[in-house]
Amino acid sequence: MPVQYDDDADVDGFLSHRGSNFDRGAALGTKWHKDGKIDIWFFTRFAPKPRWKHGFQQVKAVTNKDTKQIEKQVWGDYDFVCHEPERVLKNRERNSDGSRVEPFQFCGFCRLIEHVRMMVIRGEISWVAPVFRFFGSDPQKAVTLHAGGLFNAFGARSLDDIKRLGIPENKAISDSLKQAGNDPANWWRSEMAAAHIHDGWKENCLSRLEYVMLVVQNSNPDGVKIAVEPDLLGQKIQRMIAATRESLNDDVRGNPFKSPYCVRWTCDKNAKDIKDKYNAIRLDPSSFPLSPAIEKLIRSQVAPDVKHVMTPSDHQTLRARMEAAATPEFRKMIDWDAIFKVRDPEAPHPVGAFPQAKAAAPIPSPASDEVPCDGPDGGPPCGYMLKPSDAKCPKCGTEYEIQEDPKPAPVAATPKQAAAPATPQADYGYGSGGDDDSDLPF
């Protein structure tokens, strides 16, 4: 629904910001990432706004392009807008035991990730233990998230990174590597290989910064669009505006919200350095003039409402999805009531320790093939757990087309890959003890 923007865009607030789906017709989308570039004009009454979100997997009903049949597929596009204040997310200080100096109190997703991280540090669960599994119609395409993946432990590049994260050394693997004449410092790489973890950085569920913007596409000015772009592009836009202001020696002429100019966003998926993946370039006004049609759009007081992409997501739906996807072992280890006992963001920020022990019996686990109801089109998520045979949600009344799908086969053990001589198999260590003398994690 369009809303009216009466205030001028606060570009200085955007330039100083740092970070250390919705109506399709109103969304710019990400197709331009594949195309490699897009030329846009900023809506002059709305400077980019930050939002923090978690990424998570979901099972969706999709029509197979080849068979034309509806099948269930696992997609990694479930966005959960974080509830934690930005001040808390930026504070990464930790105590000597690895816990946060300022605990998460408002976001259930943040609280779960932090709880799992502390379980790993204390040796209560292995960092390579499977914690979530998502099944589509094809069992071979099932997706697994591991304990360490939730807090981006698989993005580590060195043993020092592993130590800073507080992950206990697997002495059995390091000793076997030493006996085989290999470097025992590579125990963590061997443990990941034994657990068949590849591209583990994709499992990262930590809250990440994005910027919400209102733009008009230069080549197709069919309205003001909502763009939600990563922090990396936001940083390049900040630098471009600052450099333009300096080169023109004029804060007004260099400000695309005061003196509009066309901007090219680029995306290089093959960039060797992730920092070079995105760029923002001011285009020459003589070659890219402001047309009357575009000027009318970007100076209008009416544009898409961004409230639905900025508002923190629903905890009930997230919890239902997590419990449905959790492995049986992990589901029993988590006190879901304690994790999702979140505080009101409007209340004074409390001081206290993060709950570390289960206080109640585990919640009865939902069937593994159940999925949460998405709710009616255009409405809020319902979250009621549906069976594959349910044609209608008994809670909200949303109807579904039932398609006979092959029931996912039981998950068989993945064929073991060749590993270094005498390297033990991965031991997930559910409930086992461990060392707790690691360096301070990130």
Secondary structure, DSSP 8 states (H G I E B T S, - for coil): -EEE--S---HHHHHT-------GGGB--SHHHHHSEEEEEE-TT---EEEEEEEEEEEEEEE-TTT--EEEEEEEEEEEE--S-HHHHH---B-TTS-BSS---S-HHHHHHHHHHHHHHTTSS-TT-EEEEE--SSGGG-EEEEHHHHTTGGG--SHHHHHHHT----HHHHHHHHHTTS-GGGHHHHHHHHTT--SGGGG--S-EEEEEEEEEESS--SS-EEEEEEHHHHHHHHHHHHHHHHHHT-TTTT-TTTS---EEEEE-TT-SSGGGSEEEEE--TTTS---HHHHHHHT-SEEE--HHHHS---HHHHHHHHHHHB-HHHHHH--HHHHT----TTS---------S--S-------TT-EE---STTS-----EE-TT-SB-TTT--B--------------------STT-------TT-----------
